[in-house]
Amino acid sequence: MKNLAKTSKHCGLVIALCLFQKFATALPQLSQNQAMFTQSNANVVNRTNASSLTVSQTLLAMSINNDTHRTVSDRLFSHGRNDESAKLSNVAYQPKTDIAPPTISKKDTHDKTGINEDTHAKSLKVDSDNKEDTHTKSLNVNSEEKAAVQSEKLTQVPYAALGVLPMREHDEQFSYGAEALQRVYVWHGRDALDTSLSGKAMVFVHGGCWLNAYGYEHAKGLYSALANLGMGVYVIEYRRVGDEGGGWPGSLNDVVNAINISLERITLQGDYSETFIAGHSAGGHLALLATQQMPQQLSRYGVKQVIGLAAITDIRSYALGTNSCQTATESFMKTTPAENPDAYNNASPNATLIQTPVVLLQGDADSIVPVQHATMAGAEKRIINNGGHFDWLHPESTSFDALLEVIGEHD
């Protein structure tokens, strides 16, 4: 029995030794497998992180691309709205050192006297890309192109926009009387950019409610533009309300004398073969009255046409209005319609008494001179859709182009 127990014990030891050796042999493989399993898990984790990073990078790239697109888009938008367009569409003009930046207002900005008026900052329609001259007479384009150009022109130009127009000073001046304000300033035509204006001259009476707060200077952009297109411009300065000798009838007497001497000089100098007489607003009123009084001079000097730009033609009804120009009428006349009806009759122009063709150009959205002032027996009228009061003085307006067309018809 002892031998059997010893034998069993020996066998157990042998079996245990064999098992130990087998386990020892398998242990490195198990460690290797475990390591492989761990590495596999790590690879899975790394692949997951890599996928996550790729998505993140993709989103970042998309974000960068989007930002770049927005930046490029902003630049394109900014480029599309060039400086000139931005100025016009927002009325954010670069001011001169002595001019405050203007803003669009629904009040008239005849603002040198602080008068309140209705006006015309309803809309600005602008050609945002084309800075070249777009007057239809000089374009030589077909009707579709003309329509496209005209549709991009300005309307409802505010008074403040006139002060920042390109302009140059006059070429000469001369006196027609002893007073300082009895002067004519001349812008001579440059090399003709518009052949329809070459060799033509305009004697011009500026407006401003007959008040001395508004001199000839506010329309220098108009004079310069016409001269740059080839036309000579003779601008009359005259005594107005607030000046000694101004008002009724002194202002009219000044204008009559100035027109007569201007026509004489134009003829003697021989630089221009055709002459027009024009006036804006209150200046249109005076131009019509003056030409009514001088039929022989108009005939002698061959005046082609008398043009009223938003001209006041019915001074009696105008005096009954409430905007600032209308309320200045009694100051100009030095009386009311009820007090002196004869004076108002004498101060009302009559186109049938003017021996030269008369055309009245008027905007239908002019809040300073109502559109009915373009209705006068004996005169041709042309109405500008959405035209404002100061559009006539701005060379990028629909109204200015209408003026050029009227002048150009007399080639």
C-alpha atoms as one frame of an Amber mdcrd trajectory, in Angstrom:
protein
   0.000   0.000   0.000   2.849   2.323   0.825   4.384   1.567  -2.518   1.068
   2.331  -4.241   0.722   5.665  -2.440   4.267   6.580  -3.292   3.625   5.677
  -6.897   0.418   7.790  -6.959   2.179  10.747  -5.397   4.947  10.458  -7.953
   2.409  10.324 -10.787   0.647  13.397  -9.414   3.882  15.276  -9.330   4.656
  14.255 -12.885   1.184  15.317 -14.021   1.490  18.621 -12.163   4.916  19.187
 -13.675   3.548  18.510 -17.143   0.643  20.869 -16.611   2.981  23.558 -15.314
   5.256  23.200 -18.309   2.247  23.398 -20.661   0.958  26.487 -18.902   4.371
  28.081 -18.964   4.561  27.432 -22.707   1.104  28.936 -23.307   1.654  32.033
 -21.139   3.769  34.036 -23.670   1.246  33.297 -26.385  -1.548  34.476 -24.105
   0.371  37.685 -23.352   0.967  38.165 -27.053  -2.721  37.632 -27.823  -3.684
  39.992 -25.050  -1.281  42.559 -26.398  -2.699  42.017 -29.869  -6.192  42.437
 -28.493  -5.128  45.612 -26.702  -3.473  46.956 -29.876  -6.549  46.051 -31.863
  -8.699  47.984 -29.466  -6.279  50.874 -29.682  -6.466  50.766 -33.484 -10.224
  50.787 -33.290 -10.062  53.768 -30.954  -7.530  55.483 -33.189  -9.640  54.819
 -36.268 -12.656  56.215 -34.463 -10.696  59.342 -33.469  -9.342  59.634 -36.968
 -12.879  59.513 -38.388 -13.993  62.044 -35.843 -11.061  64.299 -36.718 -11.822
  64.011 -40.419 -15.389  65.101 -39.841 -14.172  67.938 -37.666 -11.655  68.984
 -40.271 -14.310  68.778 -42.950 -16.638  70.976 -40.964 -13.798  73.389 -40.365
 -12.969  73.441 -44.046 -16.610  74.024 -44.874 -16.687  76.794 -42.332 -13.561
  78.337 -43.845 -15.017  77.977 -47.298 -18.232  79.571 -46.160 -16.349  82.419
 -44.538 -14.303  82.848 -47.692 -17.473  82.847 -49.769 -18.988  85.455 -47.551
 -15.834  87.549 -47.738 -15.666  87.279 -51.497 -19.376  87.949 -51.712 -18.954
  91.014 -49.529 -16.115  92.208 -51.715 -18.158  91.668 -54.844 -21.116  93.481
 -53.298 -18.848  96.289 -52.249 -17.307  96.430 -55.715 -20.698  96.381 -57.365
 -21.753  99.369 -55.330 -18.889 101.617 -56.334 -18.186 104.830 -54.489 -20.391
 106.861 -56.786 -23.286 104.433 -56.459 -23.014 104.337 -52.677 -23.024 108.059
 -52.548 -26.108 108.306 -54.640 -28.113 105.470 -53.261 -27.518 106.376 -49.607
 -26.892 110.089 -49.999 -23.728 109.442 -47.972 -21.735 112.021 -49.832 -18.209
 112.985 -48.980 -18.705 116.476 -47.607 -16.594 119.478 -48.420 -14.852 120.992
 -45.445 -17.571 123.581 -45.076 -20.557 121.403 -45.906 -22.146 119.028 -43.395
 -23.009 115.540 -44.677 -26.539 115.646 -46.074 -29.276 113.218 -45.188 -32.419
 112.251 -46.997 -35.363 114.113 -45.628 -38.973 114.529 -46.508 -38.555 118.231
 -45.828 -37.216 120.546 -48.470 -33.594 121.409 -47.869 -33.586 124.959 -49.124
 -31.908 124.991 -45.734 -29.771 128.097 -45.816 -32.638 130.095 -44.370 -34.019
 127.375 -42.156 -37.311 127.378 -44.050 -39.425 124.268 -43.887 -40.605 122.913
 -47.225 -42.050 119.773 -48.589 -39.618 117.832 -50.685 -38.563 115.071 -52.576
 -36.182 112.579 -51.109 -38.514 109.750 -51.949 -36.138 107.668 -53.980 -32.833
 107.594 -55.771 -32.466 105.432 -58.821 -28.866 105.144 -59.925 -26.653 103.444
 -62.431 -24.263 101.809 -59.947 -21.611 100.685 -62.417 -21.535 103.090 -65.345
 -19.591 106.246 -64.635 -19.365 107.244 -68.295 -21.461 109.906 -69.902 -24.875
 108.408 -70.559 -26.705 111.215 -72.296 -28.777 109.513 -74.939 -27.955 112.101
 -77.570 -24.256 111.238 -77.439 -24.557 107.485 -77.061 -25.666 106.609 -80.577
 -27.376 103.480 -79.268 -30.567 101.683 -80.153 -33.878 102.291 -78.433 -33.548
  99.333 -76.050 -30.184 100.554 -74.812 -31.572 104.064 -74.448 -34.438 102.736
 -72.347 -31.989 100.831 -70.136 -29.874 103.934 -69.614 -32.857 106.132 -68.874
 -34.266 103.649 -66.361 -31.050 103.910 -64.334 -31.053 107.692 -64.101 -31.699
 109.644 -60.920 -34.997 111.060 -59.792 -35.956 112.977 -56.658 -32.501 114.483
 -56.187 -32.209 116.328 -52.850 -30.879 119.883 -52.720 -27.880 118.733 -50.676
 -26.702 116.540 -53.567 -26.005 119.586 -55.731 -23.172 120.862 -53.540 -20.988
 117.807 -54.083 -21.253 117.561 -57.867 -18.097 117.863 -59.998 -17.814 121.521
 -60.942 -15.377 124.143 -62.083 -15.293 127.912 -61.819 -16.491 130.247 -64.550
 -14.252 131.275 -67.435 -15.242 134.927 -67.514 -17.684 137.428 -66.071 -19.090
 140.788 -67.015 -21.369 143.421 -65.524 -24.687 144.670 -66.823 -25.174 147.333
 -64.132 -23.462 149.275 -61.391 -24.495 146.995 -58.489 -22.260 144.145 -57.329
 -24.949 141.527 -58.001 -25.606 142.737 -61.536 -23.199 140.297 -63.132 -23.160
 137.431 -65.630 -20.828 134.450 -65.150 -19.780 132.478 -68.227 -18.811 128.839
 -68.608 -17.537 128.336 -72.140 -18.125 125.065 -73.939 -15.247 122.604 -73.901
 -14.372 120.256 -76.728 -17.761 118.860 -77.592 -18.418 115.555 -75.860 -21.943
 115.820 -77.216 -22.051 117.104 -80.789 -25.700 118.101 -80.404 -24.622 120.818
 -77.939 -21.576 122.073 -79.798 -21.930 125.686 -80.926 -24.933 126.347 -78.682
 -25.287 128.764 -75.806 -27.734 129.031 -72.927 -28.579 132.169 -70.977 -29.637
 130.821 -67.584 -31.594 132.385 -64.705 -31.088 130.502 -61.442 -33.842 129.895
 -58.920 -34.059 130.002 -55.141 -37.490 131.340 -54.199 -36.473 134.871 -55.303
 -34.460 135.058 -52.040 -30.911 136.374 -51.706 -30.067 133.314 -49.598 -29.669
 131.371 -52.858 -27.214 132.693 -55.401 -26.074 131.311 -58.729 -23.486 129.040
 -57.036 -25.860 126.232 -56.075 -26.227 125.114 -59.715 -22.534 125.112 -60.686
 -22.737 121.387 -61.297 -25.272 122.043 -64.056 -23.230 124.831 -65.679 -20.070
 122.721 -65.585 -21.800 119.671 -67.031 -23.310 121.617 -69.935 -19.994 123.308
 -70.677 -18.147 119.995 -70.561 -20.574 118.691 -73.160 -19.787 121.597 -75.456
 -22.352 124.257 -74.569 -21.665 127.851 -73.509 -23.565 128.843 -70.346 -24.240
 132.487 -69.417 -25.483 132.550 -65.828 -27.307 135.642 -64.618 -26.894 136.876
 -61.073 -29.449 139.461 -59.987 -30.797 141.274 -56.962 -33.346 139.317 -54.965
 -35.502 139.608 -51.856 -33.198 140.889 -49.122 -31.078 142.936 -51.534 -31.609
 146.646 -52.021 -33.526 147.002 -55.269 -34.491 143.312 -55.313 -37.952 141.773
 -55.325 -40.766 142.966 -57.583 -40.129 144.539 -60.048 -36.379 145.079 -59.476
 -35.431 141.410 -59.910 -37.264 141.244 -63.230 -35.633 144.451 -64.461 -32.213
 142.987 -63.675 -32.978 139.809 -65.582 -34.269 141.705 -68.633 -31.107 143.823
 -68.795 -28.838 140.813 -68.219 -30.486 138.739 -70.971 -30.261 141.621 -73.435
 -26.540 142.249 -72.822 -25.768 138.511 -72.798 -27.444 138.031 -76.195 -25.524
 140.984 -77.567 -22.184 139.604 -76.341 -22.911 136.122 -77.646 -23.613 137.573
 -81.080 -20.540 139.841 -81.115 -18.156 137.131 -79.892 -19.401 134.730 -82.544
 -18.558 131.562 -80.614 -22.097 130.188 -80.629 -24.574 129.949 -83.460 -27.711
 128.989 -81.512 -28.982 130.452 -78.256 -31.523 129.280 -75.683 -32.897 131.079
 -72.651 -33.739 128.962 -69.612 -34.603 129.395 -65.977 -35.218 127.120 -63.017
 -38.044 127.521 -60.485 -38.298 131.219 -59.540 -35.638 131.837 -62.176 -37.918
 130.173 -64.706 -40.679 132.557 -63.686 -38.375 135.546 -64.275 -37.041 134.138
 -67.564 -40.567 133.751 -68.940 -41.567 137.243 -67.847 -38.381 138.785 -69.236
 -38.660 137.163 -72.673 -42.288 138.244 -72.796 -41.042 141.839 -72.605 -38.356
 141.575 -75.290 -39.780 140.039 -78.482 -37.616 142.195 -80.767 -34.374 141.156
 -79.066 -35.298 137.479 -79.231 -35.942 137.802 -82.937 -32.835 139.911 -83.614
 -30.500 137.506 -81.846 -32.197 134.374 -83.140 -33.141 132.805 -79.812 -34.304
 129.265 -80.561 -36.396 128.537 -77.500 -37.339 129.670 -74.007 -37.217 126.793
 -71.522 -38.838 126.740 -68.088 -37.436 124.122 -65.699 -39.991 123.613 -62.921
 -40.899 127.240 -63.614 -43.460 129.063 -61.489 -46.064 130.222 -63.998 -49.101
 131.090 -61.877 -47.806 133.380 -59.170 -51.226 134.165 -57.764 -52.056 130.549
 -56.935 -48.448 129.966 -55.865 -48.755 132.664 -53.218 -51.616 130.727 -51.613
 -49.462 127.653 -50.954 -47.751 126.721 -47.708 -44.286 125.422 -48.593 -41.300
 127.719 -48.066 -41.039 128.966 -51.636 -44.758 129.607 -51.799 -44.722 131.564
 -48.547 -41.832 133.669 -49.922 -44.030 134.903 -52.776 -45.563 137.763 -50.819
 -42.077 138.904 -49.777 -41.073 138.968 -53.417 -44.230 140.778 -54.495 -44.231
 143.045 -51.384 -47.973 142.574 -51.189 -50.679 139.899 -51.210 -52.905 138.870
 -54.119 -55.898 140.349 -52.320 -54.159 143.666 -51.617 -52.764 144.193 -55.105
 -54.292 141.868 -57.715 -52.973 144.026 -60.575 -49.375 143.469 -59.481 -49.944
 139.714 -59.485 -51.519 139.899 -62.935 -48.479 141.765 -64.226 -46.182 139.212
 -62.593 -47.865 136.232 -64.251 -46.187 135.158 -67.520 -48.192 134.516 -70.680
 -46.583 132.212 -73.230 -48.859 133.466 -75.996 -47.092 136.835 -75.710 -43.624
 135.331 -76.127 -42.622 135.416 -79.803 -40.250 132.435 -79.406 -41.292 128.794
 -78.833 -41.717 128.013 -75.140 -41.355 124.580 -73.550 -42.105 123.860 -69.900
 -40.269 120.889 -68.374 -41.773 119.641 -65.128 -41.520 116.657 -62.809 -44.819
 115.129 -61.754 -43.502 114.559 -58.201 -42.159 118.059 -57.610 -43.269 119.132
 -54.146 -41.975 122.700 -54.454 -43.563 123.703 -57.761 -46.741 121.676 -58.422
 -47.084 119.989 -61.804 -49.996 122.191 -62.884 -47.531 125.051 -63.413 -46.481
 123.286 -66.613 -49.940 123.930 -68.028 -49.913 127.270 -69.768 -51.577 128.289
 -73.009 -49.106 128.749 -75.832 -46.393 126.539 -74.318 -45.336 122.979 -75.011
 -45.038 120.841 -71.898 -43.028 117.757 -71.081 -43.671 115.921 -67.833 -41.026
 113.696 -66.213 -42.225 110.640 -64.335 -41.281 110.842 -60.642 -39.280 113.974
 -61.392 -38.303 116.149 -58.442 -37.566 119.844 -58.168 -33.770 119.726 -58.168
 -33.394 116.920 -60.699 -32.948 119.530 -63.441 -29.682 120.660 -61.878 -28.123
 117.191 -61.590 -26.363 115.852 -64.715 -27.118 112.210 -63.877 -30.879 112.643
 -63.699 -33.694 111.700 -66.030 -34.747 115.340 -66.070 -31.317 116.538 -67.212
 -31.455 114.124 -70.129 -34.870 115.496 -71.052 -33.342 118.983 -71.131 -30.566
 117.784 -73.439 -33.105 116.229 -75.754 -35.043 119.505 -76.010 -31.860 121.426
 -76.829 -30.658 118.758 -79.237 -33.862 118.858 -81.248 -32.687 122.147 -82.722
 -29.669 120.767 -84.562
